[in-house]
Amino acid sequence: MHHVSTGQGSINAVILMVSIDIVKIEKTEDLQVMIGHASFIKTVEDLYEKIVETVPGIKFGLAFSEASGPCLVRTDGNDEELKKLAGKNMFDIGAGHTFIVLFKNAYPINIVNAVKGVSEVQRIYCATANQVEVVIAKGEHGNAILGIVDGYRPKGIEGEKDVKDRHDMLRKFGYKR
């Protein structure tokens, strides 16, 4: 406890230190990743059900970090290796009430709105195929996600050829006619 003078009197204040770290998400190039914030232990089962009903054939593992009680990382999914990898990544992040989904045979655009529709999901930090780094604040009781580094910094501003390439790619994937 520190004694602080305010000019009109004084107060006692507790000053806590916070450290900031970066956790690199461990994943292979063929995997997609989604990281979000949710508020209840049933998140694990609700996310599982929503994902399998949204994209038939998707392979995934998910993990959720409890913020009270036993404070365990809970895992689920239909691919054992992805479940283990999701659990490891979530443990490394260590932020309560957060989740990670690692998946293949689908794109983030295929599941992101369904996941956002799960009642206890409050935020999606990212849904991407890129390499991801999670910026973490370490406090006295646990960690918090401050933000996400999604991919790489820009190398320039697109020109006419880049615009054409982008339009062609979207049509090749079937997202535009």
N, C-alpha and C positions, 0 to 999 in steps of 0.2 A: 504494500500500500504506500502510495506517495501522497505527500501533503502539497497541494497546489493552491497558490494565492491567485485570486481572481480580480483583485483591486477593490472589491466590495466585501471581502471576507475570504474565507478559504474553504476548500472542500478536500475530502480524501478521495483519491482516484486509484483504480487498479489499472496498471498498464501491462498489457500482454503483448508478447512478441509473436509475430506471424512470419513464417518462412514460406517462400514460394519455390515450388519445384515443377519440373516438367516430366510427365510420364509418357513415354513413347508406347503407343498401342502395338502389341505384338500381333502381327497378322501376315499372311502371305498375300501376294499381289492379286490373287483371284478372289479374295474375300471382300465383302462389303462390311461396313461397320456402322452401327447406330448407337449413339450414346444419349441418354436422357435422364430426367429427374422424375421420380414418382414417389408416392407417399404411403404405401401400405404393403404388407407382406404378401397379400394376394396378387400383387403385381406380377410375380413370376408365373403363376398359373394363367392369369388373364392375358399376359403377353403371349404365352405359348399358344393358347387357344386362338387368339386374334391372328397371329402370324400363320398358323397352319391352315386356317379357313380362308385366308386372303390369297395365298399363292400355293396351289398344289405343286408338289415336287420341290419346294424350297427345303434346303438343308441348313440348319442353324443351331447355335448354342446361345443361351442367354444367361446373364448373371445379374443379381440384384443385391445391393449392399444394405443390410438392415442398419438402422440408426439407433435402436434401443433393444432392450432385452438381451438375448445372447450375442447380438451384433455379428451375425454370420453373413457370409456371402452365399446366397441361395442360387442354385443353378437349375436349368431345365433346357430342353431342346430335343431334337430328333437325330442329332449327330454327336456321338460321344467325344470325339476329338475337339469339335467346336465348343461343346459344353465346358471341357477342361480349359481350353484356351480363353473362353469368356470369363470363367471363374478366376483364372490367374490374372488377367487384365483388370478385372474389377477389384481384386484384392490389392493390386499394385496402385490403383487409383485411390482406393480407401475412403471414398466420400460417401457418407450415409445417404440413403434414399436415392441412390443413383443406379442406373442399369446400363448394360451394354448388350448388344445383340451382334454376333458375328454370323454372316450368312453367305450362301452361294445359291446359284440357280434362280436368282431374282436380282432386281436392282432396287436401290432405296426408293425410287419413285413408285415402285409396286406396293410397298408396305407402309410408307411414312404416314399417310393419312389414316390408315387403319390403326396404327400404333398411337397416333395423337388422339384417336377416338376412345381409347381405353380410359375409363373414368378417373383412375388415380394418376395418370400421366399428366405432368404439369408443364414439361418443357422437353424439347428435343434440341440437344446441343449440336449434333451433326448426324448426317446420314450420307455416307460417301464410300467410294472405292479407294480414295486417296490414302496415303500414309497420314496418320493422325498423331498429334501430340496433345496431351491434356495438361493445361496449366492449372496447378493445384496450389491452394493455400493450406498450410498445415497450422491448425490452431491447437489450443490446449486440449480439446476433447475429440477432435477429428479433423478430417480434411474437407475442403470445399472445392468444387470446380469453378474456377474463375473464367475459363474460356477454352477454346479449342484452336489449335493450329491445324488447318485442313489443307494438306497438300503443300505447294510451294508458292513463293511470292511471284508476282507477275514479271514477265521478261520484256513486256512492251505493250503497246496498244494495237488492237487488231486493225489491219488494213483491208482493202477490198477483197483480196484473195482469201484472207482469214474468214471474212464474213461468208463468202461462198462455201468454203470448207465446212464451216459450222452448220450452215443450212443443209448441205449435202449429208453430213453426218446424222443430223436429226431425222432426215428422210430415210436414210439407210437403216436406222434403228426402228423406224416405224412410228416415231413420235409426231411427225408432221407429214402432211400429204404433199 
